[in-house]
Amino acid sequence: MNAKMELIEALEGRPDVRCAKIEYNNASYILKEGYTKKEFSDFLKEIDFDYDEEEEDLYGNVWFIDGKVLWHAILPFPDAGWYIDGIAIPQECKR
């Protein structure tokens, strides 16, 4: 699987993204609040990597303008994405 393509697919038809944090192999990929088009493009380039679907170390959150959060984790079972409320935006995602 490709992380960038999976995120793009997950965002289809959803409200505008406020910020995001993706973690993989002890690295964090951050899209900060108030991002520019270039920053969004750079973020997508950073997460343009392939991973094994059976790995358990790729996960992240996408916060939307409407206050919802898409939590996604790659776990030993498919379709591990949910909309949830109440996850605070981490400091590293704020400007």
A tleap script that builds the chain and sets N, CA, C and O, in Angstrom:
source leaprc.protein.ff14SB
mol = sequence {
  NMET ASN ALA LYS MET GLU LEU ILE GLU ALA
  LEU GLU GLY ARG PRO ASP VAL ARG CYS ALA
  LYS ILE GLU TYR ASN ASN ALA SER TYR ILE
  LEU LYS GLU GLY TYR THR LYS LYS GLU PHE
  SER ASP PHE LEU LYS GLU ILE ASP PHE ASP
  TYR ASP GLU GLU GLU GLU ASP LEU TYR GLY
  ASN VAL TRP PHE ILE ASP GLY LYS VAL LEU
  TRP HIE ALA ILE LEU PRO PHE PRO ASP ALA
  GLY TRP TYR ILE ASP GLY ILE ALA ILE PRO
  GLN GLU CYS LYS CARG
}
set mol.1.N position { 0.853 -1.182 0.000 }
set mol.1.CA position { 0.000 0.000 0.000 }
set mol.1.C position { 0.895 1.241 0.000 }
set mol.1.O position { 2.041 1.212 0.447 }
set mol.2.N position { 0.333 2.317 -0.513 }
set mol.2.CA position { 1.037 3.595 -0.529 }
set mol.2.C position { 0.302 4.558 0.405 }
set mol.2.O position { -0.901 4.776 0.255 }
set mol.3.N position { 1.022 5.130 1.362 }
set mol.3.CA position { 0.411 5.990 2.385 }
set mol.3.C position { -0.254 7.226 1.770 }
set mol.3.O position { -1.355 7.601 2.175 }
set mol.4.N position { 0.397 7.848 0.810 }
set mol.4.CA position { -0.162 9.050 0.172 }
set mol.4.C position { -1.472 8.719 -0.529 }
set mol.4.O position { -2.469 9.418 -0.351 }
set mol.5.N position { -1.471 7.655 -1.326 }
set mol.5.CA position { -2.675 7.289 -2.072 }
set mol.5.C position { -3.810 6.888 -1.128 }
set mol.5.O position { -4.974 7.198 -1.384 }
set mol.6.N position { -3.470 6.206 -0.049 }
set mol.6.CA position { -4.489 5.822 0.917 }
set mol.6.C position { -5.117 7.051 1.573 }
set mol.6.O position { -6.331 7.097 1.771 }
set mol.7.N position { -4.294 8.045 1.912 }
set mol.7.CA position { -4.818 9.266 2.523 }
set mol.7.C position { -5.704 10.015 1.538 }
set mol.7.O position { -6.793 10.456 1.904 }
set mol.8.N position { -5.262 10.165 0.310 }
set mol.8.CA position { -6.060 10.862 -0.702 }
set mol.8.C position { -7.418 10.181 -0.871 }
set mol.8.O position { -8.448 10.847 -0.975 }
set mol.9.N position { -7.408 8.866 -0.897 }
set mol.9.CA position { -8.650 8.105 -1.014 }
set mol.9.C position { -9.543 8.333 0.206 }
set mol.9.O position { -10.756 8.495 0.069 }
set mol.10.N position { -8.952 8.345 1.382 }
set mol.10.CA position { -9.712 8.536 2.625 }
set mol.10.C position { -10.317 9.932 2.718 }
set mol.10.O position { -11.352 10.115 3.360 }
set mol.11.N position { -9.683 10.920 2.083 }
set mol.11.CA position { -10.166 12.303 2.153 }
set mol.11.C position { -11.252 12.619 1.138 }
set mol.11.O position { -11.907 13.657 1.235 }
set mol.12.N position { -11.447 11.753 0.183 }
set mol.12.CA position { -12.420 12.002 -0.876 }
set mol.12.C position { -13.819 12.207 -0.296 }
set mol.12.O position { -14.331 11.367 0.444 }
set mol.13.N position { -14.425 13.342 -0.650 }
set mol.13.CA position { -15.776 13.648 -0.214 }
set mol.13.C position { -15.892 14.112 1.225 }
set mol.13.O position { -17.002 14.267 1.734 }
set mol.14.N position { -14.783 14.333 1.882 }
set mol.14.CA position { -14.797 14.774 3.272 }
set mol.14.C position { -14.596 16.285 3.328 }
set mol.14.O position { -14.163 16.887 2.346 }
set mol.15.N position { -14.906 16.904 4.473 }
set mol.15.CA position { -14.716 18.357 4.591 }
set mol.15.C position { -13.236 18.731 4.546 }
set mol.15.O position { -12.363 17.863 4.552 }
set mol.16.N position { -12.974 20.011 4.501 }
set mol.16.CA position { -11.601 20.499 4.428 }
set mol.16.C position { -10.769 20.036 5.620 }
set mol.16.O position { -11.246 19.976 6.753 }
set mol.17.N position { -9.519 19.715 5.331 }
set mol.17.CA position { -8.577 19.273 6.355 }
set mol.17.C position { -8.067 20.486 7.128 }
set mol.17.O position { -7.672 21.490 6.534 }
set mol.18.N position { -8.079 20.386 8.437 }
set mol.18.CA position { -7.530 21.444 9.286 }
set mol.18.C position { -6.037 21.213 9.532 }
set mol.18.O position { -5.236 22.143 9.437 }
set mol.19.N position { -5.669 19.969 9.848 }
set mol.19.CA position { -4.273 19.592 10.060 }
set mol.19.C position { -4.203 18.068 10.120 }
set mol.19.O position { -5.229 17.388 10.142 }
set mol.20.N position { -2.978 17.545 10.146 }
set mol.20.CA position { -2.815 16.092 10.179 }
set mol.20.C position { -1.484 15.719 10.815 }
set mol.20.O position { -0.525 16.491 10.813 }
set mol.21.N position { -1.462 14.512 11.356 }
set mol.21.CA position { -0.222 13.949 11.897 }
set mol.21.C position { -0.219 12.462 11.582 }
set mol.21.O position { -1.100 11.722 12.020 }
set mol.22.N position { 0.779 12.031 10.818 }
set mol.22.CA position { 0.937 10.637 10.435 }
set mol.22.C position { 2.251 10.155 11.043 }
set mol.22.O position { 3.254 10.868 10.997 }
set mol.23.N position { 2.252 8.955 11.609 }
set mol.23.CA position { 3.468 8.406 12.196 }
set mol.23.C position { 3.770 7.052 11.578 }
set mol.23.O position { 2.885 6.217 11.385 }
set mol.24.N position { 5.069 6.857 11.268 }
set mol.24.CA position { 5.506 5.603 10.665 }
set mol.24.C position { 6.995 5.409 10.917 }
set mol.24.O position { 7.793 6.321 10.705 }
set mol.25.N position { 7.356 4.229 11.366 }
set mol.25.CA position { 8.771 3.897 11.605 }
set mol.25.C position { 9.492 4.959 12.431 }
set mol.25.O position { 10.580 5.406 12.066 }
set mol.26.N position { 8.888 5.355 13.531 }
set mol.26.CA position { 9.466 6.343 14.452 }
set mol.26.C position { 9.658 7.728 13.840 }
set mol.26.O position { 10.441 8.522 14.361 }
set mol.27.N position { 8.966 8.030 12.758 }
set mol.27.CA position { 9.002 9.363 12.147 }
set mol.27.C position { 7.591 9.947 12.170 }
set mol.27.O position { 6.605 9.224 12.028 }
set mol.28.N position { 7.510 11.261 12.350 }
set mol.28.CA position { 6.221 11.956 12.314 }
set mol.28.C position { 6.173 12.871 11.106 }
set mol.28.O position { 7.143 13.563 10.796 }
set mol.29.N position { 5.047 12.870 10.434 }
set mol.29.CA position { 4.800 13.735 9.283 }
set mol.29.C position { 3.647 14.649 9.668 }
set mol.29.O position { 2.540 14.186 9.940 }
set mol.30.N position { 3.913 15.946 9.689 }
set mol.30.CA position { 2.964 16.927 10.225 }
set mol.30.C position { 2.490 17.878 9.139 }
set mol.30.O position { 3.289 18.414 8.372 }
set mol.31.N position { 1.178 18.079 9.086 }
set mol.31.CA position { 0.573 19.135 8.281 }
set mol.31.C position { -0.043 20.099 9.281 }
set mol.31.O position { -1.053 19.785 9.911 }
set mol.32.N position { 0.564 21.275 9.429 }
set mol.32.CA position { 0.134 22.228 10.449 }
set mol.32.C position { -1.124 22.991 10.047 }
set mol.32.O position { -1.446 23.128 8.867 }
set mol.33.N position { -1.819 23.478 11.061 }
set mol.33.CA position { -2.982 24.334 10.835 }
set mol.33.C position { -2.565 25.535 9.985 }
set mol.33.O position { -1.439 26.018 10.104 }
set mol.34.N position { -3.461 26.013 9.135 }
set mol.34.CA position { -3.177 27.187 8.321 }
set mol.34.C position { -2.159 26.925 7.218 }
set mol.34.O position { -1.496 27.846 6.743 }
set mol.35.N position { -2.040 25.670 6.817 }
set mol.35.CA position { -1.062 25.294 5.790 }
set mol.35.C position { -1.359 25.965 4.447 }
set mol.35.O position { -2.496 26.322 4.139 }
set mol.36.N position { -0.294 26.118 3.665 }
set mol.36.CA position { -0.427 26.655 2.307 }
set mol.36.C position { -0.580 25.493 1.328 }
set mol.36.O position { -0.422 24.332 1.707 }
set mol.37.N position { -0.886 25.806 0.071 }
set mol.37.CA position { -0.971 24.762 -0.957 }
set mol.37.C position { 0.367 24.049 -1.096 }
set mol.37.O position { 0.414 22.831 -1.269 }
set mol.38.N position { 1.464 24.819 -1.018 }
set mol.38.CA position { 2.796 24.218 -1.129 }
set mol.38.C position { 3.067 23.286 0.054 }
set mol.38.O position { 3.610 22.197 -0.131 }
set mol.39.N position { 2.697 23.701 1.260 }
set mol.39.CA position { 2.902 22.851 2.433 }
set mol.39.C position { 2.092 21.561 2.326 }
set mol.39.O position { 2.567 20.494 2.716 }
set mol.40.N position { 0.863 21.656 1.796 }
set mol.40.CA position { 0.049 20.455 1.605 }
set mol.40.C position { 0.711 19.541 0.579 }
set mol.40.O position { 0.790 18.329 0.780 }
set mol.41.N position { 1.183 20.120 -0.512 }
set mol.41.CA position { 1.882 19.344 -1.543 }
set mol.41.C position { 3.137 18.684 -0.971 }
set mol.41.O position { 3.404 17.515 -1.249 }
set mol.42.N position { 3.903 19.422 -0.179 }
set mol.42.CA position { 5.117 18.878 0.451 }
set mol.42.C position { 4.771 17.734 1.408 }
set mol.42.O position { 5.476 16.726 1.459 }
set mol.43.N position { 3.683 17.896 2.163 }
set mol.43.CA position { 3.230 16.855 3.091 }
set mol.43.C position { 2.911 15.574 2.320 }
set mol.43.O position { 3.305 14.480 2.725 }
set mol.44.N position { 2.195 15.722 1.207 }
set mol.44.CA position { 1.860 14.546 0.400 }
set mol.44.C position { 3.117 13.880 -0.152 }
set mol.44.O position { 3.183 12.653 -0.232 }
set mol.45.N position { 4.106 14.672 -0.530 }
set mol.45.CA position { 5.372 14.097 -1.007 }
set mol.45.C position { 6.072 13.321 0.108 }
set mol.45.O position { 6.642 12.257 -0.133 }
set mol.46.N position { 6.029 13.856 1.324 }
set mol.46.CA position { 6.676 13.190 2.461 }
set mol.46.C position { 6.057 11.832 2.762 }
set mol.46.O position { 6.761 10.896 3.139 }
set mol.47.N position { 4.741 11.724 2.597 }
set mol.47.CA position { 4.082 10.459 2.925 }
set mol.47.C position { 3.893 9.573 1.700 }
set mol.47.O position { 3.113 8.622 1.732 }
set mol.48.N position { 4.599 9.880 0.632 }
set mol.48.CA position { 4.532 9.058 -0.581 }
set mol.48.C position { 5.508 7.893 -0.445 }
set mol.48.O position { 6.572 7.875 -1.065 }
set mol.49.N position { 5.124 6.926 0.377 }
set mol.49.CA position { 5.947 5.736 0.579 }
set mol.49.C position { 5.045 4.512 0.651 }
set mol.49.O position { 3.868 4.595 1.005 }
set mol.50.N position { 5.628 3.388 0.308 }
set mol.50.CA position { 4.905 2.123 0.372 }
set mol.50.C position { 5.171 1.456 1.712 }
set mol.50.O position { 6.244 1.608 2.295 }
set mol.51.N position { 4.191 0.725 2.185 }
set mol.51.CA position { 4.332 -0.011 3.430 }
set mol.51.C position { 3.600 -1.336 3.302 }
set mol.51.O position { 2.726 -1.499 2.450 }
set mol.52.N position { 3.958 -2.254 4.137 }
set mol.52.CA position { 3.328 -3.566 4.170 }
set mol.52.C position { 2.053 -3.452 4.995 }
set mol.52.O position { 2.087 -2.978 6.131 }
set mol.53.N position { 0.940 -3.878 4.433 }
set mol.53.CA position { -0.350 -3.774 5.129 }
set mol.53.C position { -0.367 -4.511 6.461 }
set mol.53.O position { -1.205 -4.215 7.313 }
set mol.54.N position { 0.523 -5.448 6.657 }
set mol.54.CA position { 0.541 -6.215 7.900 }
set mol.54.C position { 1.364 -5.546 8.993 }
set mol.54.O position { 1.390 -6.020 10.129 }
set mol.55.N position { 2.032 -4.456 8.659 }
set mol.55.CA position { 2.781 -3.710 9.667 }
set mol.55.C position { 1.803 -3.002 10.595 }
set mol.55.O position { 0.715 -2.599 10.184 }
set mol.56.N position { 2.202 -2.861 11.834 }
set mol.56.CA position { 1.328 -2.223 12.818 }
set mol.56.C position { 1.830 -0.850 13.238 }
set mol.56.O position { 1.344 -0.301 14.227 }
set mol.57.N position { 2.785 -0.281 12.518 }
set mol.57.CA position { 3.383 0.959 12.996 }
set mol.57.C position { 3.085 2.174 12.117 }
set mol.57.O position { 3.825 3.157 12.153 }
set mol.58.N position { 2.023 2.118 11.339 }
set mol.58.CA position { 1.567 3.283 10.574 }
set mol.58.C position { 0.209 3.686 11.119 }
set mol.58.O position { -0.739 2.901 11.110 }
set mol.59.N position { 0.131 4.921 11.594 }
set mol.59.CA position { -1.147 5.412 12.109 }
set mol.59.C position { -1.137 6.926 12.096 }
set mol.59.O position { -0.093 7.548 11.900 }
set mol.60.N position { -2.287 7.509 12.302 }
set mol.60.CA position { -2.339 8.952 12.324 }
set mol.60.C position { -3.737 9.491 12.490 }
set mol.60.O position { -4.719 8.750 12.524 }
set mol.61.N position { -3.797 10.807 12.593 }
set mol.61.CA position { -5.066 11.526 12.723 }
set mol.61.C position { -5.125 12.632 11.689 }
set mol.61.O position { -4.116 13.259 11.365 }
set mol.62.N position { -6.321 12.860 11.178 }
set mol.62.CA position { -6.587 13.994 10.302 }
set mol.62.C position { -7.726 14.768 10.947 }
set mol.62.O position { -8.824 14.240 11.125 }
set mol.63.N position { -7.461 16.013 11.294 }
set mol.63.CA position { -8.482 16.876 11.889 }
set mol.63.C position { -9.128 17.678 10.779 }
set mol.63.O position { -8.438 18.213 9.911 }
set mol.64.N position { -10.455 17.766 10.800 }
set mol.64.CA position { -11.200 18.487 9.777 }
set mol.64.C position { -11.733 19.805 10.317 }
set mol.64.O position { -11.880 19.977 11.527 }
set mol.65.N position { -12.018 20.727 9.419 }
set mol.65.CA position { -12.537 22.048 9.773 }
set mol.65.C position { -13.823 21.936 10.595 }
set mol.65.O position { -14.071 22.763 11.473 }
set mol.66.N position { -14.643 20.914 10.313 }
set mol.66.CA position { -15.917 20.778 11.030 }
set mol.66.C position { -15.751 20.193 12.440 }
set mol.66.O position { -16.746 19.948 13.123 }
set mol.67.N position { -14.502 19.968 12.883 }
set mol.67.CA position { -14.260 19.486 14.233 }
set mol.67.C position { -14.141 17.980 14.353 }
set mol.67.O position { -13.730 17.485 15.402 }
set mol.68.N position { -14.487 17.236 13.314 }
set mol.68.CA position { -14.362 15.785 13.343 }
set mol.68.C position { -12.902 15.392 13.146 }
set mol.68.O position { -12.095 16.168 12.634 }
set mol.69.N position { -12.585 14.179 13.559 }
set mol.69.CA position { -11.235 13.642 13.404 }
set mol.69.C position { -11.361 12.290 12.722 }
set mol.69.O position { -12.169 11.452 13.124 }
set mol.70.N position { -10.560 12.085 11.692 }
set mol.70.CA position { -10.466 10.762 11.086 }
set mol.70.C position { -9.251 10.100 11.703 }
set mol.70.O position { -8.118 10.527 11.483 }
set mol.71.N position { -9.494 9.055 12.477 }
set mol.71.CA position { -8.398 8.322 13.086 }
set mol.71.C position { -8.164 7.103 12.227 }
set mol.71.O position { -9.105 6.389 11.879 }
set mol.72.N position { -6.927 6.865 11.887 }
set mol.72.CA position { -6.650 5.731 11.029 }
set mol.72.C position { -5.438 4.990 11.548 }
set mol.72.O position { -4.415 5.591 11.878 }
set mol.73.N position { -5.564 3.694 11.612 }
set mol.73.CA position { -4.448 2.858 12.033 }
set mol.73.C position { -4.358 1.659 11.111 }
set mol.73.O position { -5.375 1.087 10.716 }
set mol.74.N position { -3.160 1.291 10.776 }
set mol.74.CA position { -2.953 0.075 10.019 }
set mol.74.C position { -2.753 -1.022 11.044 }
set mol.74.O position { -1.746 -1.053 11.751 }
set mol.75.N position { -3.694 -1.898 11.118 }
set mol.75.CA position { -3.688 -2.968 12.111 }
set mol.75.C position { -3.816 -4.311 11.389 }
set mol.75.O position { -3.928 -4.339 10.163 }
set mol.76.N position { -3.801 -5.412 12.121 }
set mol.76.CA position { -3.908 -6.716 11.459 }
set mol.76.C position { -5.267 -6.987 10.815 }
set mol.76.O position { -5.511 -8.099 10.346 }
set mol.77.N position { -6.146 -6.001 10.784 }
set mol.77.CA position { -7.420 -6.180 10.091 }
set mol.77.C position { -7.664 -4.957 9.209 }
set mol.77.O position { -7.199 -3.865 9.533 }
set mol.78.N position { -8.381 -5.122 8.108 }
set mol.78.CA position { -8.587 -4.010 7.168 }
set mol.78.C position { -9.623 -2.999 7.649 }
set mol.78.O position { -10.358 -3.239 8.606 }
set mol.79.N position { -9.659 -1.873 6.963 }
set mol.79.CA position { -10.672 -0.837 7.198 }
set mol.79.C position { -10.685 -0.331 8.632 }
set mol.79.O position { -11.742 -0.257 9.258 }
set mol.80.N position { -9.513 0.017 9.153 }
set mol.80.CA position { -9.409 0.472 10.534 }
set mol.80.C position { -9.493 1.989 10.629 }
set mol.80.O position { -8.730 2.596 11.380 }
set mol.81.N position { -10.399 2.613 9.889 }
set mol.81.CA position { -10.547 4.061 9.952 }
set mol.81.C position { -11.902 4.430 10.526 }
set mol.81.O position { -12.913 3.815 10.187 }
set mol.82.N position { -11.924 5.431 11.395 }
set mol.82.CA position { -13.173 5.847 12.023 }
set mol.82.C position { -13.197 7.354 12.171 }
set mol.82.O position { -12.158 7.993 12.339 }
set mol.83.N position { -14.402 7.918 12.105 }
set mol.83.CA position { -14.605 9.310 12.496 }
set mol.83.C position { -14.873 9.317 13.991 }
set mol.83.O position { -15.720 8.568 14.477 }
set mol.84.N position { -14.164 10.146 14.710 }
set mol.84.CA position { -14.383 10.260 16.143 }
set mol.84.C position { -14.282 11.720 16.550 }
set mol.84.O position { -13.780 12.548 15.791 }
set mol.85.N position { -14.750 12.030 17.725 }
set mol.85.CA position { -14.670 13.379 18.280 }
set mol.85.C position { -13.777 13.360 19.506 }
set mol.85.O position { -13.539 12.308 20.100 }
set mol.86.N position { -13.288 14.523 19.877 }
set mol.86.CA position { -12.653 14.674 21.168 }
set mol.86.C position { -11.152 14.465 21.229 }
set mol.86.O position { -10.588 14.482 22.323 }
set mol.87.N position { -10.482 14.269 20.108 }
set mol.87.CA position { -9.028 14.162 20.144 }
set mol.87.C position { -8.471 15.564 19.940 }
set mol.87.O position { -8.705 16.191 18.907 }
set mol.88.N position { -7.744 16.041 20.917 }
set mol.88.CA position { -7.184 17.388 20.842 }
set mol.88.C position { -6.093 17.456 19.777 }
set mol.88.O position { -5.369 16.487 19.550 }
set mol.89.N position { -5.990 18.594 19.140 }
set mol.89.CA position { -4.931 18.815 18.159 }
set mol.89.C position { -3.615 18.935 18.917 }
set mol.89.O position { -3.504 19.749 19.833 }
set mol.90.N position { -2.609 18.129 18.546 }
set mol.90.CA position { -1.334 18.209 19.276 }
set mol.90.C position { -0.611 19.517 19.007 }
set mol.90.O position { -0.813 20.143 17.966 }
set mol.91.N position { 0.224 19.925 19.936 }
set mol.91.CA position { 0.941 21.189 19.838 }
set mol.91.C position { 1.750 21.277 18.545 }
set mol.91.O position { 1.813 22.341 17.928 }
set mol.92.N position { 2.368 20.171 18.131 }
set mol.92.CA position { 3.212 20.217 16.924 }
set mol.92.C position { 2.421 20.470 15.632 }
set mol.92.O position { 3.016 20.727 14.586 }
set mol.93.N position { 1.096 20.398 15.699 }
set mol.93.CA position { 0.258 20.696 14.536 }
set mol.93.C position { -0.211 22.155 14.516 }
set mol.93.O position { -0.800 22.618 13.539 }
set mol.94.N position { 0.059 22.863 15.604 }
set mol.94.CA position { -0.368 24.260 15.711 }
set mol.94.C position { 0.729 25.200 15.251 }
set mol.94.O position { 1.914 24.874 15.327 }
set mol.95.N position { 0.330 26.359 14.777 }
set mol.95.CA position { 1.293 27.370 14.370 }
set mol.95.C position { 1.578 28.301 15.521 }
set mol.95.O position { 2.371 29.231 15.381 }
savepdb mol mol.pdb
quit
